[in-house]
Amino acid sequence: MRFPGKRIAVMLMAVIPVVGFSSFSPAAVGRMSGNISFVNPVSVTTAHKNISFGIVHVVPGDHVIMDTSGHIRVAGQGSVEDPGGGEAAKIVIGNVNDQTVGFFSDHYQMGQGIGAIKALCSMDGIGKHDQKCDSLENSPNIDKKTLYIGVDMTIASALTPDQTSLSSLDMSVVYMIKPYVCLLLGCAFCLFAGSSAYAACSATPATAQVTQLKWPGLQIPGGSTTYTVSGTGGADSGTGTSLYGASARGQYTISKASGSEACTGITINITSVNCQATGCTLGSWTGNYNGTNLVGNPPWSGLALPAAGKTLYLGATATYDNTVTAGTKTPTFTIAVHYNSNADTNTAETGSIGFDTALSIDTVTNINFGTVQAVTAGDYTINTSGAVTAANGGVWIYG
């Protein structure tokens, strides 16, 4: 017979041993006896069958786990908003009699983005809360027990923000005899029909300047030349000549401004570069992010998630020639940052670079004290107008 929501089957177990037997004879009658036992189907009452994870933030490869105590966690890069807010599925098992009962899960239906599901079981919430259901048996001679069921789901593909994924599985409760032979299928029913909203990578980064990128005052050259400010903390280099002032690599803080940072990393690029001076270009950018020197030219990908804030240093090479004009210039560039393959968040930045001519001496006039008296010790002073004075025994004569 069938009932809504479950299927129940009854199996009769007959053992008919031969008590006595003789060869056929009209004067003799063989007498046989036997016994048969009936087992009531195990009863199952669903106390709570829906499992909801609430809002979790995940990326492909993460495991979203609710153990049988209702605790929720994410194994991987993701996170869960309310780890203690779950409730495991719960069914009450009766009519156990003097039999041993086992549990098996099957008929897994994967929701969108879900790659695998594994049921977790514990009896009366005692012992391990994350063991496989098919490794658990109910002790005999206990009329009624409660089975708690959790689930371990593997995320296979990215989900869009606020997307809901529905999955399900069936749980079978069976009578067992050693060596674990199923004698009677007690019940199979839809257990897990919970919903979980997955917030995919939706974070927006922010960039804030701490120190402006700055070149020193550079001598206007006779031809093309270069001057490099290192973004990795090294010494300045190039063929140009520094006249005055100090250089400084740019320092910036990259952080998460909003959204879910359930992402694999960020990419940093330098775009829209302009030296803002005729005869000058900027290029060959170098940098250091989160304590690690950046390799090659931008964009730099696969960088650590910034979270509350990580430091970026930048440097670049200025190439300039004799057509630059004297004065301080304000170069411009954009720091473009994005999570995963999301759109760039662009932050406009400025630098500072100056050009000047070298000092020159047009006329040199030697200092001439004129004629003084010989073999006479003394002090002689000449002022800026050329007048000479003698002191301390000195005698100036002429000149």
LINDAGI-V29428 format. One record per pair of residues at least 6 apart in sequence whose C-alpha atoms are under 8 Angstrom apart, sorted by the first residue. I is the first residue (numbers start at 1). J is the second residue. Records with the same first field share a line. If there is no record, write none. Layout:
I->J  J
This chain:
1->7  8  9
2->8
5->189  190
6->187  188  189
7->186  187  188  189
8->41  185  186  187
9->41  184  185  186
10->39  40  41  184
11->38  39  183  184
12->36  37  38  39
13->36  37  38
14->35  36  37
15->34  35  36
16->33  34  35  36
17->33  34
18->32  33  34
19->31  32  33
20->30  31  32
21->30  31  32
22->28  29  30
40->95
41->95  184  185  186
42->93  94  95  96  173  174  175  186  187
43->93  94  95  96  186  187
44->91  92  93  94  187
45->91  92  93
46->90  91  92
47->89  90  91  92
48->88  89  90  91
49->88  89  90  91  190  191  192  193
50->88  89  191  192  193  194
51->86  87  88  89  150  192  193  194  195
52->86  87  194  195  196
53->66  72  85  86  194  195  196  197
54->81  82  85  86  195  196  197
55->80  81  82  196  197  198  199
56->78  79  80  81  196  197  198  199
57->78  79  80  198  199  200  201  260  261  262
58->74  77  78  79  155  158  198  199  200  201  262  263
59->77  78  155  157  158  200  201  262  263  264
60->155  156  157  158
61->76  154  155  156  157
62->74  75  76  77  78  154  155
63->74  75  76  152  153  154  155
64->72  73  74  75  152  153  154  155
65->72  73  74  75  150  151  152  153
66->72  73  86  88  150  151  152
67->88  120  129  130  149  150  151  152
68->88  89  120  121  122  125  129  130  148  149  150
69->87  88  125  129  148  150
70->84  85  86  87  88  150
71->83  84  85  86  87
72->80  82  83  84  85  86
73->79  80  83
74->80
77->262  263  264
78->262
79->262
88->148  149  150
89->148  149  150  191  192
90->146  147  148  149
91->146  147  148
92->144  145  146  147
93->144  145  146  147
94->143  144  145
95->143  144
96->140  141  142  143  144
97->140  141  142  143
98->140  141  142
99->139  140  141  175  176  177
100->137  138  139  140  175  176  177
101->137  138  139  140  173  174  175  176
102->134  136  137  138  173  174  175  176
103->133  134  136  137  171  172  173  174
104->133  134  171  172  173
105->119  133  134  169  170  171  172
106->169  170  171  172
107->168  169  170
108->117  167  168  169  170
109->167  168  169
110->116  117  166  167  168
111->165  166  167  168
112->165  166
113->155  156  157  158  159  165
114->153  154  155  156  157  165
115->153  154  155  156  157
116->153  154  155  156
117->151  152  153  154
118->132  151  152  153
119->132  133  149  150  151  152
120->129  130  131  132  133  149  150  151  152
121->129  130  131  132  133  136  147  148  149  150
122->128  129  130  131  133  136  147  148  149
123->138  145  146  147  148
124->145  146  147  148
125->147  148
130->150
158->200
159->198  199  200
160->198  199  200
161->198  199  200  201  202
162->197  198  199  200
163->197  198  199
164->195  196  197  198
165->195  196  197  198
166->193  194  195  196
167->192  193  194  195
168->190  191  192  193  194
169->190  191  192  193
170->188  189  190  191  192
171->187  188  189  190  191
172->185  186  187  188  189
173->185  186  187  188
174->182  183  184  185  186  187
175->182  183  184  185  186
176->182  183  184
177->183
199->260  262
200->260  262  263
201->259  260  261  262  263  339  340
202->259  260  261  262  263  339  342
203->256  257  258  259  260  261  262  339
204->256  257  258  259  338  339  345
205->254  255  256  257  258  337  338  339  345
206->254  255  256  257  345  347
207->252  253  254  255  335  347
208->252  253  254
209->250  251  252  253  349
210->250  251  252  253
211->248  249  250  251  252
212->248  249  250  251  350  351  352
213->247  248  249  250  251  314  315  350  351  352
214->229  246  247  248  249  250  351  352  353
215->229  246  247  248  352  353  354
216->242  243  244  245  246  247  353  354
217->242  243  244  245  328  353  354  355  356
218->240  241  242  243  244  353  354  355  356
219->240  241  242  243  355  356  357  358
220->321  322  324  325  326  355  356  357  358
221->240  320  321  322
222->321  322
223->321  322
224->319  320  321  322
225->238  239  240  319  320  321
226->238  239  240  317  318  319  320
227->236  237  238  239  240  241  317  318  319
228->236  237  238  315  316  317  318
229->235  236  237  247  248  249  315  316  317
230->236  249  286  287  314  315  316
231->249  250  285  286  287  288  313  314  315  316
232->286  287  288  293  313  314  315
233->249
243->356  358
249->313  314  315
250->313  314  315
251->311  312  313  314
252->311  312  313
253->309  310  311  312
254->306  309  310  311  312
255->306  307  308  309  310
256->306  307  308  309
261->305  307
263->305  339  340
264->302  305  339  340
265->301  302  303  304  305  339  340
266->301  302  303  304  305  337  338  339  340
267->299  300  301  302  303  337  338  339  340
268->298  299  300  301  335  336  337  338
269->298  299  300  335  336  337
270->298  299  333  334  335  336
271->333  334  335  336
272->332  333  334
273->282  331  332  333  334
274->281  282  331  332  333
275->281  282  329  330  331  332
276->329  330  331  332
277->324  325  329  331
278->323  324  325
279->320  321  322  323  324
280->318  319  320  321  324
281->318  319  320
282->316  317  318  319
283->316  317  318
284->297  316  317
285->297  298  314  315  316  317
286->294  295  296  297  314  315  316
287->293  294  312  313  314  315
288->294  312  313  314
289->303  310  311  312  313
290->304  310  311  312
291->311
294->300
324->355
325->355  356
326->354  355  356  357
327->354  355  356
328->352  353  354  355
329->352  353  354
330->350  351  352  353
331->350  351  352  353
332->348  349  350  351
333->348  349  350
334->346  347  348  349
335->346  347  348  349
336->344  345  346  347
337->344  345  346
338->344  345
369->380  382  388  399
370->396  397  398  399
371->396  397  398  399
372->394  395  396  397  398
373->394  395  396  397
376->393  394  395
377->392  393  394
378->390  391  392  393  394  395
379->390  391  392  393  394
380->388  389  390  391  394  396
381->388  389  390
382->388  389
388->396
389->396
390->396
